[in-house]
């Protein structure tokens, strides 16, 4: 058994099976586990998926939202234990794999059309 096979078998134990189908342009709510002292809570982070990077256990999504007039982006490791739950709010209809052009847009120009042919 070579080294890569050993690594893959260890990674396979930690890959989450209950993740929803996430597409670029979707509006998602990511529940992030936050530790404050001894307490732990789940904080929701809601925004538009502007990028996705596949790679097995290293799979990430970049979620962008506007908070108090400022664009905030956050990258989430999908299989991380800190990501509690991912809920899809609405499906977006886009024609690109990366929506980095939304960074230059403000207000109504950042809207993404809704798509109805995929289930939530």
N, C-alpha and C positions, 0 to 999 in steps of 0.2 A: 504494500500500500504506500503510494507516494505521498509527499507532503500536501499537495493540493487536495487530494481526496480526503485526507484527515481534516483539513481546514473546512472543506465543504460539509463534511458530516457534522462538525461542531456547529457551523453556521446554521445548518438545517434545523437544529433544535430550537433556535431562537427566532426563526422567521415566523411572523404572525400569519395566520391563515384566514382571519376574519376581517381583513381589510376590504373596503368597498372598491369598486372600479372607479378610479380617479382619472379624469381627463383634464387636459389643459383648458382653461377658461371656466372651469367649474367654480362655483362659490361653495366653500367648505367651512365647517366649524371644527377646529382641531381642539380637543380637550387635552391640555398639557398639565402634567402633575407638577405642582409647586410645593416645595418644602419650606415651611416657615418655622424654624425652631424644631419643636417636636411634632407639630401638626403638619398634615399633608392635605392639600385640596386640589381640585381640578379646575383650572382656569381656561375658559374658552377663548380661542383666537379665531376670528372669522374674517375671511378675505377670499380673493380670487387666486386660483392656482395659475401662476405665470410661467412656471418651468417645472420640469420633472426630469430626474436623472435616475435611470435604471441601473441596477448593479447588484442584484441579489439582496444581501443583507444591508448593503450600503445605499439602498434606494432612498432618494430624497425628493421632496416637493418644496417649491418656493411659493409662499403665500404672501400676497400683497394686500394691504388695506390702507385706507386713509384715516388717520387719527389726528383730530384737531387741525386739519388742513395740511398735514405733513404725511407723505407716503412712508409707510413702514413695511419692510419686507422681512420675512423670517423663514429660515430654511429648517425643515423638519425631517429628521431621520424616521422613516415610516416604521421601521422595526424596533425603534428604541423603546425601552420600558417607560420612558418619560412621556411618550405619546399614549394617552389613555384610550381615546376614542376619536374617530373621524366620521363626521356626519356630512352628507352632501345636502346643501340647501337648495341649489338650483344648478342645472346643466347649462354650460355656455357653448355657443356656436362660434367657433373660430377656425381660421384656415392656416394657422401656424403652429409650430411645435414649441416656440418660445415667444412669450408676449412681452418682451423687454421694452417694446415701443410704448407701453402704457406708462412707463416712468416719465416720459416727456409730456404726457397729457394731463390736463387738469379738468375737474368737474365732470360735466356730462359726456365729455369726449372719452372718458375712461370706461363707459358702459360697454358691456359685452352682450350681444343678442342672446336670448334664451333659446334653448333647444328642447324639443319635446319628444324626439324619437328614442331617447334613451331613458330608462327608468331611473328614479332617484336611488 
